[in-house]
């Protein structure tokens, strides 16, 4: 068994996993330079799902109580 049999080399037609270039090399270099410059870096607080859930529940409760109050003042309930 020779070396070429144990590790098959990809043929020239198997480059289908590499996507075609959408930008020229010059444009890609400008994009890379911009991304490395730090203009798009934003410090964000960590996402707190329980705080969001609490706010949603509080707003839902307030709206429900408001609708009950309006219904009672108009004689619906």
Number of C-alpha atoms within 10 A of each C-alpha: 5 6 7 8 8 8 8 8 8 8 7 7 6 8 10 8 6 7 7 8 8 8 10 9 10 9 11 13 12 12 13 11 11 12 12 11 10 9 8 9 9 7 6 6 6 6 8 8 9 9 10 11 10 11 12 12 12 12 11 12 12 12 12 12 12 12 12 14 13 13 12 11 10 9 8 8 9
